């Protein structure tokens, strides 16, 4: 697995944790946008 994919997966896990901890929201958007966030973070 490339480091880019690992970072995107880390974003997904963190977003799921944040939604669960807040007991509010929906993780769909952050999980779907994780690859885009990774590109913006790196480039």
mmCIF entry with sequence, helices, sheets and N, C-alpha, C, O atoms, coordinates in Angstrom:
data_MODEL
# 
_entry.id   MODEL 
# 
_entity.id                         1 
_entity.type                       polymer 
_entity.pdbx_number_of_molecules   1 
# 
_entity_poly.entity_id                      1 
_entity_poly.type                           'polypeptide(L)' 
_entity_poly.nstd_linkage                   no 
_entity_poly.nstd_monomer                   no 
_entity_poly.pdbx_seq_one_letter_code       
;(UNK)(UNK)(UNK)(UNK)(UNK)(UNK)(UNK)(UNK)(UNK)(UNK)(UNK)(UNK)(UNK)(UNK)(UNK)(UNK)
(UNK)(UNK)(UNK)(UNK)(UNK)(UNK)(UNK)(UNK)(UNK)(UNK)(UNK)(UNK)(UNK)(UNK)(UNK)(UNK)
(UNK)(UNK)(UNK)(UNK)(UNK)(UNK)(UNK)(UNK)(UNK)(UNK)(UNK)
;
_entity_poly.pdbx_seq_one_letter_code_can   XXXXXXXXXXXXXXXXXXXXXXXXXXXXXXXXXXXXXXXXXXX 
_entity_poly.pdbx_strand_id                 A 
# 
loop_
_entity_poly_seq.entity_id 
_entity_poly_seq.num 
_entity_poly_seq.mon_id 
_entity_poly_seq.hetero 
1 1  UNK n 
1 2  UNK n 
1 3  UNK n 
1 4  UNK n 
1 5  UNK n 
1 6  UNK n 
1 7  UNK n 
1 8  UNK n 
1 9  UNK n 
1 10 UNK n 
1 11 UNK n 
1 12 UNK n 
1 13 UNK n 
1 14 UNK n 
1 15 UNK n 
1 16 UNK n 
1 17 UNK n 
1 18 UNK n 
1 19 UNK n 
1 20 UNK n 
1 21 UNK n 
1 22 UNK n 
1 23 UNK n 
1 24 UNK n 
1 25 UNK n 
1 26 UNK n 
1 27 UNK n 
1 28 UNK n 
1 29 UNK n 
1 30 UNK n 
1 31 UNK n 
1 32 UNK n 
1 33 UNK n 
1 34 UNK n 
1 35 UNK n 
1 36 UNK n 
1 37 UNK n 
1 38 UNK n 
1 39 UNK n 
1 40 UNK n 
1 41 UNK n 
1 42 UNK n 
1 43 UNK n 
# 
_struct_asym.id          A 
_struct_asym.entity_id   1 
# 
loop_
_struct_conf.conf_type_id 
_struct_conf.id 
_struct_conf.pdbx_PDB_helix_id 
_struct_conf.beg_label_comp_id 
_struct_conf.beg_label_asym_id 
_struct_conf.beg_label_seq_id 
_struct_conf.pdbx_beg_PDB_ins_code 
_struct_conf.end_label_comp_id 
_struct_conf.end_label_asym_id 
_struct_conf.end_label_seq_id 
_struct_conf.pdbx_end_PDB_ins_code 
_struct_conf.beg_auth_comp_id 
_struct_conf.beg_auth_asym_id 
_struct_conf.beg_auth_seq_id 
_struct_conf.end_auth_comp_id 
_struct_conf.end_auth_asym_id 
_struct_conf.end_auth_seq_id 
_struct_conf.pdbx_PDB_helix_class 
_struct_conf.details 
_struct_conf.pdbx_PDB_helix_length 
HELX_P HELX_P1 AA1 UNK A 3  ? UNK A 22 ? UNK A 3  UNK A 22 1 ? 20 
HELX_P HELX_P2 AA2 UNK A 28 ? UNK A 32 ? UNK A 28 UNK A 32 1 ? 5  
HELX_P HELX_P3 AA3 UNK A 34 ? UNK A 42 ? UNK A 34 UNK A 42 1 ? 9  
# 
_struct_conf_type.id          HELX_P 
_struct_conf_type.criteria    ? 
_struct_conf_type.reference   ? 
# 
loop_
_atom_site.group_PDB 
_atom_site.id 
_atom_site.type_symbol 
_atom_site.label_atom_id 
_atom_site.label_alt_id 
_atom_site.label_comp_id 
_atom_site.label_asym_id 
_atom_site.label_entity_id 
_atom_site.label_seq_id 
_atom_site.pdbx_PDB_ins_code 
_atom_site.Cartn_x 
_atom_site.Cartn_y 
_atom_site.Cartn_z 
_atom_site.occupancy 
_atom_site.B_iso_or_equiv 
_atom_site.pdbx_formal_charge 
_atom_site.auth_seq_id 
_atom_site.auth_comp_id 
_atom_site.auth_asym_id 
_atom_site.auth_atom_id 
_atom_site.pdbx_PDB_model_num 
ATOM 1   N N  . UNK A 1 1  ? 0.859   -1.173 0.000  1.00 0.00 ? 1  UNK A N  1 
ATOM 2   C CA . UNK A 1 1  ? 0.000   0.000  0.000  1.00 0.00 ? 1  UNK A CA 1 
ATOM 3   C C  . UNK A 1 1  ? 0.905   1.237  0.000  1.00 0.00 ? 1  UNK A C  1 
ATOM 4   O O  . UNK A 1 1  ? 1.867   1.312  0.765  1.00 0.00 ? 1  UNK A O  1 
ATOM 5   N N  . UNK A 1 2  ? 0.591   2.185  -0.850 1.00 0.00 ? 2  UNK A N  1 
ATOM 6   C CA . UNK A 1 2  ? 1.397   3.400  -0.944 1.00 0.00 ? 2  UNK A CA 1 
ATOM 7   C C  . UNK A 1 2  ? 1.136   4.312  0.250  1.00 0.00 ? 2  UNK A C  1 
ATOM 8   O O  . UNK A 1 2  ? 0.114   4.203  0.927  1.00 0.00 ? 2  UNK A O  1 
ATOM 9   N N  . UNK A 1 3  ? 2.077   5.204  0.486  1.00 0.00 ? 3  UNK A N  1 
ATOM 10  C CA . UNK A 1 3  ? 1.913   6.132  1.610  1.00 0.00 ? 3  UNK A CA 1 
ATOM 11  C C  . UNK A 1 3  ? 0.729   7.065  1.374  1.00 0.00 ? 3  UNK A C  1 
ATOM 12  O O  . UNK A 1 3  ? 0.099   7.517  2.331  1.00 0.00 ? 3  UNK A O  1 
ATOM 13  N N  . UNK A 1 4  ? 0.419   7.357  0.110  1.00 0.00 ? 4  UNK A N  1 
ATOM 14  C CA . UNK A 1 4  ? -0.754  8.193  -0.196 1.00 0.00 ? 4  UNK A CA 1 
ATOM 15  C C  . UNK A 1 4  ? -2.036  7.499  0.237  1.00 0.00 ? 4  UNK A C  1 
ATOM 16  O O  . UNK A 1 4  ? -2.919  8.121  0.827  1.00 0.00 ? 4  UNK A O  1 
ATOM 17  N N  . UNK A 1 5  ? -2.133  6.223  -0.055 1.00 0.00 ? 5  UNK A N  1 
ATOM 18  C CA . UNK A 1 5  ? -3.326  5.463  0.323  1.00 0.00 ? 5  UNK A CA 1 
ATOM 19  C C  . UNK A 1 5  ? -3.405  5.306  1.836  1.00 0.00 ? 5  UNK A C  1 
ATOM 20  O O  . UNK A 1 5  ? -4.491  5.359  2.413  1.00 0.00 ? 5  UNK A O  1 
ATOM 21  N N  . UNK A 1 6  ? -2.254  5.114  2.478  1.00 0.00 ? 6  UNK A N  1 
ATOM 22  C CA . UNK A 1 6  ? -2.239  4.999  3.941  1.00 0.00 ? 6  UNK A CA 1 
ATOM 23  C C  . UNK A 1 6  ? -2.725  6.288  4.591  1.00 0.00 ? 6  UNK A C  1 
ATOM 24  O O  . UNK A 1 6  ? -3.468  6.247  5.572  1.00 0.00 ? 6  UNK A O  1 
ATOM 25  N N  . UNK A 1 7  ? -2.309  7.439  4.049  1.00 0.00 ? 7  UNK A N  1 
ATOM 26  C CA . UNK A 1 7  ? -2.752  8.720  4.597  1.00 0.00 ? 7  UNK A CA 1 
ATOM 27  C C  . UNK A 1 7  ? -4.254  8.897  4.399  1.00 0.00 ? 7  UNK A C  1 
ATOM 28  O O  . UNK A 1 7  ? -4.948  9.343  5.313  1.00 0.00 ? 7  UNK A O  1 
ATOM 29  N N  . UNK A 1 8  ? -4.759  8.558  3.228  1.00 0.00 ? 8  UNK A N  1 
ATOM 30  C CA . UNK A 1 8  ? -6.202  8.663  2.975  1.00 0.00 ? 8  UNK A CA 1 
ATOM 31  C C  . UNK A 1 8  ? -6.979  7.752  3.922  1.00 0.00 ? 8  UNK A C  1 
ATOM 32  O O  . UNK A 1 8  ? -8.034  8.138  4.427  1.00 0.00 ? 8  UNK A O  1 
ATOM 33  N N  . UNK A 1 9  ? -6.472  6.567  4.162  1.00 0.00 ? 9  UNK A N  1 
ATOM 34  C CA . UNK A 1 9  ? -7.145  5.655  5.093  1.00 0.00 ? 9  UNK A CA 1 
ATOM 35  C C  . UNK A 1 9  ? -7.102  6.190  6.519  1.00 0.00 ? 9  UNK A C  1 
ATOM 36  O O  . UNK A 1 9  ? -8.063  6.024  7.270  1.00 0.00 ? 9  UNK A O  1 
ATOM 37  N N  . UNK A 1 10 ? -6.000  6.828  6.900  1.00 0.00 ? 10 UNK A N  1 
ATOM 38  C CA . UNK A 1 10 ? -5.908  7.431  8.235  1.00 0.00 ? 10 UNK A CA 1 
ATOM 39  C C  . UNK A 1 10 ? -6.940  8.544  8.385  1.00 0.00 ? 10 UNK A C  1 
ATOM 40  O O  . UNK A 1 10 ? -7.555  8.684  9.442  1.00 0.00 ? 10 UNK A O  1 
ATOM 41  N N  . UNK A 1 11 ? -7.131  9.334  7.331  1.00 0.00 ? 11 UNK A N  1 
ATOM 42  C CA . UNK A 1 11 ? -8.146  10.392 7.359  1.00 0.00 ? 11 UNK A CA 1 
ATOM 43  C C  . UNK A 1 11 ? -9.528  9.775  7.547  1.00 0.00 ? 11 UNK A C  1 
ATOM 44  O O  . UNK A 1 11 ? -10.345 10.291 8.309  1.00 0.00 ? 11 UNK A O  1 
ATOM 45  N N  . UNK A 1 12 ? -9.784  8.681  6.858  1.00 0.00 ? 12 UNK A N  1 
ATOM 46  C CA . UNK A 1 12 ? -11.077 7.999  6.989  1.00 0.00 ? 12 UNK A CA 1 
ATOM 47  C C  . UNK A 1 12 ? -11.311 7.524  8.426  1.00 0.00 ? 12 UNK A C  1 
ATOM 48  O O  . UNK A 1 12 ? -12.389 7.729  8.985  1.00 0.00 ? 12 UNK A O  1 
ATOM 49  N N  . UNK A 1 13 ? -10.306 6.896  9.011  1.00 0.00 ? 13 UNK A N  1 
ATOM 50  C CA . UNK A 1 13 ? -10.443 6.386  10.381 1.00 0.00 ? 13 UNK A CA 1 
ATOM 51  C C  . UNK A 1 13 ? -10.659 7.533  11.358 1.00 0.00 ? 13 UNK A C  1 
ATOM 52  O O  . UNK A 1 13 ? -11.522 7.448  12.232 1.00 0.00 ? 13 UNK A O  1 
ATOM 53  N N  . UNK A 1 14 ? -9.885  8.601  11.219 1.00 0.00 ? 14 UNK A N  1 
ATOM 54  C CA . UNK A 1 14 ? -10.032 9.745  12.119 1.00 0.00 ? 14 UNK A CA 1 
ATOM 55  C C  . UNK A 1 14 ? -11.407 10.391 11.980 1.00 0.00 ? 14 UNK A C  1 
ATOM 56  O O  . UNK A 1 14 ? -11.995 10.826 12.970 1.00 0.00 ? 14 UNK A O  1 
ATOM 57  N N  . UNK A 1 15 ? -11.916 10.451 10.754 1.00 0.00 ? 15 UNK A N  1 
ATOM 58  C CA . UNK A 1 15 ? -13.240 11.051 10.569 1.00 0.00 ? 15 UNK A CA 1 
ATOM 59  C C  . UNK A 1 15 ? -14.330 10.187 11.190 1.00 0.00 ? 15 UNK A C  1 
ATOM 60  O O  . UNK A 1 15 ? -15.282 10.710 11.769 1.00 0.00 ? 15 UNK A O  1 
ATOM 61  N N  . UNK A 1 16 ? -14.198 8.872  11.074 1.00 0.00 ? 16 UNK A N  1 
ATOM 62  C CA . UNK A 1 16 ? -15.183 7.990  11.713 1.00 0.00 ? 16 UNK A CA 1 
ATOM 63  C C  . UNK A 1 16 ? -15.125 8.134  13.232 1.00 0.00 ? 16 UNK A C  1 
ATOM 64  O O  . UNK A 1 16 ? -16.162 8.176  13.895 1.00 0.00 ? 16 UNK A O  1 
ATOM 65  N N  . UNK A 1 17 ? -13.923 8.209  13.775 1.00 0.00 ? 17 UNK A N  1 
ATOM 66  C CA . UNK A 1 17 ? -13.773 8.389  15.225 1.00 0.00 ? 17 UNK A CA 1 
ATOM 67  C C  . UNK A 1 17 ? -14.388 9.704  15.687 1.00 0.00 ? 17 UNK A C  1 
ATOM 68  O O  . UNK A 1 17 ? -15.047 9.751  16.725 1.00 0.00 ? 17 UNK A O  1 
ATOM 69  N N  . UNK A 1 18 ? -14.174 10.771 14.922 1.00 0.00 ? 18 UNK A N  1 
ATOM 70  C CA . UNK A 1 18 ? -14.706 12.082 15.305 1.00 0.00 ? 18 UNK A CA 1 
ATOM 71  C C  . UNK A 1 18 ? -16.231 12.086 15.290 1.00 0.00 ? 18 UNK A C  1 
ATOM 72  O O  . UNK A 1 18 ? -16.860 12.632 16.196 1.00 0.00 ? 18 UNK A O  1 
ATOM 73  N N  . UNK A 1 19 ? -16.822 11.485 14.276 1.00 0.00 ? 19 UNK A N  1 
ATOM 74  C CA . UNK A 1 19 ? -18.288 11.429 14.192 1.00 0.00 ? 19 UNK A CA 1 
ATOM 75  C C  . UNK A 1 19 ? -18.843 10.598 15.344 1.00 0.00 ? 19 UNK A C  1 
ATOM 76  O O  . UNK A 1 19 ? -19.845 10.972 15.954 1.00 0.00 ? 19 UNK A O  1 
ATOM 77  N N  . UNK A 1 20 ? -18.202 9.482  15.640 1.00 0.00 ? 20 UNK A N  1 
ATOM 78  C CA . UNK A 1 20 ? -18.679 8.627  16.727 1.00 0.00 ? 20 UNK A CA 1 
ATOM 79  C C  . UNK A 1 20 ? -18.524 9.323  18.077 1.00 0.00 ? 20 UNK A C  1 
ATOM 80  O O  . UNK A 1 20 ? -19.415 9.241  18.922 1.00 0.00 ? 20 UNK A O  1 
ATOM 81  N N  . UNK A 1 21 ? -17.407 10.001 18.283 1.00 0.00 ? 21 UNK A N  1 
ATOM 82  C CA . UNK A 1 21 ? -17.183 10.690 19.559 1.00 0.00 ? 21 UNK A CA 1 
ATOM 83  C C  . UNK A 1 21 ? -18.191 11.824 19.755 1.00 0.00 ? 21 UNK A C  1 
ATOM 84  O O  . UNK A 1 21 ? -18.659 12.057 20.869 1.00 0.00 ? 21 UNK A O  1 
ATOM 85  N N  . UNK A 1 22 ? -18.523 12.526 18.668 1.00 0.00 ? 22 UNK A N  1 
ATOM 86  C CA . UNK A 1 22 ? -19.478 13.630 18.747 1.00 0.00 ? 22 UNK A CA 1 
ATOM 87  C C  . UNK A 1 22 ? -20.920 13.135 18.877 1.00 0.00 ? 22 UNK A C  1 
ATOM 88  O O  . UNK A 1 22 ? -21.812 13.888 19.265 1.00 0.00 ? 22 UNK A O  1 
ATOM 89  N N  . UNK A 1 23 ? -21.135 11.858 18.547 1.00 0.00 ? 23 UNK A N  1 
ATOM 90  C CA . UNK A 1 23 ? -22.484 11.276 18.535 1.00 0.00 ? 23 UNK A CA 1 
ATOM 91  C C  . UNK A 1 23 ? -23.425 12.104 17.663 1.00 0.00 ? 23 UNK A C  1 
ATOM 92  O O  . UNK A 1 23 ? -24.605 12.275 17.968 1.00 0.00 ? 23 UNK A O  1 
ATOM 93  N N  . UNK A 1 24 ? -22.859 12.610 16.568 1.00 0.00 ? 24 UNK A N  1 
ATOM 94  C CA . UNK A 1 24 ? -23.622 13.447 15.651 1.00 0.00 ? 24 UNK A CA 1 
ATOM 95  C C  . UNK A 1 24 ? -22.913 13.456 14.305 1.00 0.00 ? 24 UNK A C  1 
ATOM 96  O O  . UNK A 1 24 ? -21.694 13.308 14.231 1.00 0.00 ? 24 UNK A O  1 
ATOM 97  N N  . UNK A 1 25 ? -23.686 13.631 13.249 1.00 0.00 ? 25 UNK A N  1 
ATOM 98  C CA . UNK A 1 25 ? -23.097 13.758 11.926 1.00 0.00 ? 25 UNK A CA 1 
ATOM 99  C C  . UNK A 1 25 ? -23.132 12.457 11.149 1.00 0.00 ? 25 UNK A C  1 
ATOM 100 O O  . UNK A 1 25 ? -23.654 11.442 11.610 1.00 0.00 ? 25 UNK A O  1 
ATOM 101 N N  . UNK A 1 26 ? -22.564 12.518 9.962  1.00 0.00 ? 26 UNK A N  1 
ATOM 102 C CA . UNK A 1 26 ? -22.538 11.381 9.061  1.00 0.00 ? 26 UNK A CA 1 
ATOM 103 C C  . UNK A 1 26 ? -21.145 11.295 8.458  1.00 0.00 ? 26 UNK A C  1 
ATOM 104 O O  . UNK A 1 26 ? -20.655 12.295 7.932  1.00 0.00 ? 26 UNK A O  1 
ATOM 105 N N  . UNK A 1 27 ? -20.485 10.136 8.512  1.00 0.00 ? 27 UNK A N  1 
ATOM 106 C CA . UNK A 1 27 ? -19.105 10.032 8.030  1.00 0.00 ? 27 UNK A CA 1 
ATOM 107 C C  . UNK A 1 27 ? -18.973 9.903  6.514  1.00 0.00 ? 27 UNK A C  1 
ATOM 108 O O  . UNK A 1 27 ? -17.856 9.798  6.009  1.00 0.00 ? 27 UNK A O  1 
ATOM 109 N N  . UNK A 1 28 ? -20.073 9.909  5.784  1.00 0.00 ? 28 UNK A N  1 
ATOM 110 C CA . UNK A 1 28 ? -20.014 9.685  4.339  1.00 0.00 ? 28 UNK A CA 1 
ATOM 111 C C  . UNK A 1 28 ? -19.159 10.686 3.587  1.00 0.00 ? 28 UNK A C  1 
ATOM 112 O O  . UNK A 1 28 ? -18.310 10.299 2.784  1.00 0.00 ? 28 UNK A O  1 
ATOM 113 N N  . UNK A 1 29 ? -19.375 11.964 3.839  1.00 0.00 ? 29 UNK A N  1 
ATOM 114 C CA . UNK A 1 29 ? -18.615 12.993 3.114  1.00 0.00 ? 29 UNK A CA 1 
ATOM 115 C C  . UNK A 1 29 ? -17.120 12.937 3.425  1.00 0.00 ? 29 UNK A C  1 
ATOM 116 O O  . UNK A 1 29 ? -16.319 12.916 2.491  1.00 0.00 ? 29 UNK A O  1 
ATOM 117 N N  . UNK A 1 30 ? -16.708 12.911 4.691  1.00 0.00 ? 30 UNK A N  1 
ATOM 118 C CA . UNK A 1 30 ? -15.269 12.851 4.942  1.00 0.00 ? 30 UNK A CA 1 
ATOM 119 C C  . UNK A 1 30 ? -14.623 11.572 4.417  1.00 0.00 ? 30 UNK A C  1 
ATOM 120 O O  . UNK A 1 30 ? -13.475 11.590 3.972  1.00 0.00 ? 30 UNK A O  1 
ATOM 121 N N  . UNK A 1 31 ? -15.356 10.469 4.468  1.00 0.00 ? 31 UNK A N  1 
ATOM 122 C CA . UNK A 1 31 ? -14.784 9.229  3.946  1.00 0.00 ? 31 UNK A CA 1 
ATOM 123 C C  . UNK A 1 31 ? -14.648 9.298  2.429  1.00 0.00 ? 31 UNK A C  1 
ATOM 124 O O  . UNK A 1 31 ? -13.665 8.815  1.867  1.00 0.00 ? 31 UNK A O  1 
ATOM 125 N N  . UNK A 1 32 ? -15.629 9.894  1.773  1.00 0.00 ? 32 UNK A N  1 
ATOM 126 C CA . UNK A 1 32 ? -15.569 10.021 0.326  1.00 0.00 ? 32 UNK A CA 1 
ATOM 127 C C  . UNK A 1 32 ? -14.555 11.043 -0.156 1.00 0.00 ? 32 UNK A C  1 
ATOM 128 O O  . UNK A 1 32 ? -14.018 10.924 -1.257 1.00 0.00 ? 32 UNK A O  1 
ATOM 129 N N  . UNK A 1 33 ? -14.295 12.044 0.669  1.00 0.00 ? 33 UNK A N  1 
ATOM 130 C CA . UNK A 1 33 ? -13.373 13.121 0.287  1.00 0.00 ? 33 UNK A CA 1 
ATOM 131 C C  . UNK A 1 33 ? -11.950 12.886 0.793  1.00 0.00 ? 33 UNK A C  1 
ATOM 132 O O  . UNK A 1 33 ? -11.089 13.747 0.610  1.00 0.00 ? 33 UNK A O  1 
ATOM 133 N N  . UNK A 1 34 ? -11.687 11.758 1.416  1.00 0.00 ? 34 UNK A N  1 
ATOM 134 C CA . UNK A 1 34 ? -10.368 11.502 2.003  1.00 0.00 ? 34 UNK A CA 1 
ATOM 135 C C  . UNK A 1 34 ? -9.256  11.542 0.959  1.00 0.00 ? 34 UNK A C  1 
ATOM 136 O O  . UNK A 1 34 ? -8.178  12.073 1.229  1.00 0.00 ? 34 UNK A O  1 
ATOM 137 N N  . UNK A 1 35 ? -9.498  10.994 -0.217 1.00 0.00 ? 35 UNK A N  1 
ATOM 138 C CA . UNK A 1 35 ? -8.461  11.011 -1.257 1.00 0.00 ? 35 UNK A CA 1 
ATOM 139 C C  . UNK A 1 35 ? -8.170  12.432 -1.722 1.00 0.00 ? 35 UNK A C  1 
ATOM 140 O O  . UNK A 1 35 ? -7.017  12.777 -1.979 1.00 0.00 ? 35 UNK A O  1 
ATOM 141 N N  . UNK A 1 36 ? -9.199  13.252 -1.830 1.00 0.00 ? 36 UNK A N  1 
ATOM 142 C CA . UNK A 1 36 ? -9.012  14.649 -2.229 1.00 0.00 ? 36 UNK A CA 1 
ATOM 143 C C  . UNK A 1 36 ? -8.260  15.406 -1.145 1.00 0.00 ? 36 UNK A C  1 
ATOM 144 O O  . UNK A 1 36 ? -7.359  16.189 -1.446 1.00 0.00 ? 36 UNK A O  1 
ATOM 145 N N  . UNK A 1 37 ? -8.622  15.179 0.107  1.00 0.00 ? 37 UNK A N  1 
ATOM 146 C CA . UNK A 1 37 ? -7.924  15.833 1.216  1.00 0.00 ? 37 UNK A CA 1 
ATOM 147 C C  . UNK A 1 37 ? -6.453  15.437 1.232  1.00 0.00 ? 37 UNK A C  1 
ATOM 148 O O  . UNK A 1 37 ? -5.588  16.268 1.512  1.00 0.00 ? 37 UNK A O  1 
ATOM 149 N N  . UNK A 1 38 ? -6.168  14.188 0.935  1.00 0.00 ? 38 UNK A N  1 
ATOM 150 C CA . UNK A 1 38 ? -4.778  13.717 0.897  1.00 0.00 ? 38 UNK A CA 1 
ATOM 151 C C  . UNK A 1 38 ? -3.986  14.452 -0.170 1.00 0.00 ? 38 UNK A C  1 
ATOM 152 O O  . UNK A 1 38 ? -2.850  14.856 0.076  1.00 0.00 ? 38 UNK A O  1 
ATOM 153 N N  . UNK A 1 39 ? -4.564  14.631 -1.346 1.00 0.00 ? 39 UNK A N  1 
ATOM 154 C CA . UNK A 1 39 ? -3.875  15.343 -2.430 1.00 0.00 ? 39 UNK A CA 1 
ATOM 155 C C  . UNK A 1 39 ? -3.638  16.799 -2.046 1.00 0.00 ? 39 UNK A C  1 
ATOM 156 O O  . UNK A 1 39 ? -2.553  17.332 -2.278 1.00 0.00 ? 39 UNK A O  1 
ATOM 157 N N  . UNK A 1 40 ? -4.643  17.444 -1.460 1.00 0.00 ? 40 UNK A N  1 
ATOM 158 C CA . UNK A 1 40 ? -4.484  18.839 -1.053 1.00 0.00 ? 40 UNK A CA 1 
ATOM 159 C C  . UNK A 1 40 ? -3.429  18.979 0.036  1.00 0.00 ? 40 UNK A C  1 
ATOM 160 O O  . UNK A 1 40 ? -2.691  19.964 0.057  1.00 0.00 ? 40 UNK A O  1 
ATOM 161 N N  . UNK A 1 41 ? -3.349  18.015 0.934  1.00 0.00 ? 41 UNK A N  1 
ATOM 162 C CA . UNK A 1 41 ? -2.373  18.050 2.022  1.00 0.00 ? 41 UNK A CA 1 
ATOM 163 C C  . UNK A 1 41 ? -0.960  17.878 1.477  1.00 0.00 ? 41 UNK A C  1 
ATOM 164 O O  . UNK A 1 41 ? -0.044  18.580 1.904  1.00 0.00 ? 41 UNK A O  1 
ATOM 165 N N  . UNK A 1 42 ? -0.774  16.951 0.540  1.00 0.00 ? 42 UNK A N  1 
ATOM 166 C CA . UNK A 1 42 ? 0.564   16.635 0.024  1.00 0.00 ? 42 UNK A CA 1 
ATOM 167 C C  . UNK A 1 42 ? 1.072   17.635 -1.009 1.00 0.00 ? 42 UNK A C  1 
ATOM 168 O O  . UNK A 1 42 ? 2.242   18.016 -0.991 1.00 0.00 ? 42 UNK A O  1 
ATOM 169 N N  . UNK A 1 43 ? 0.189   18.056 -1.906 1.00 0.00 ? 43 UNK A N  1 
ATOM 170 C CA . UNK A 1 43 ? 0.649   18.877 -3.044 1.00 0.00 ? 43 UNK A CA 1 
ATOM 171 C C  . UNK A 1 43 ? 0.469   20.342 -2.835 1.00 0.00 ? 43 UNK A C  1 
ATOM 172 O O  . UNK A 1 43 ? 0.813   21.137 -3.710 1.00 0.00 ? 43 UNK A O  1 
# 
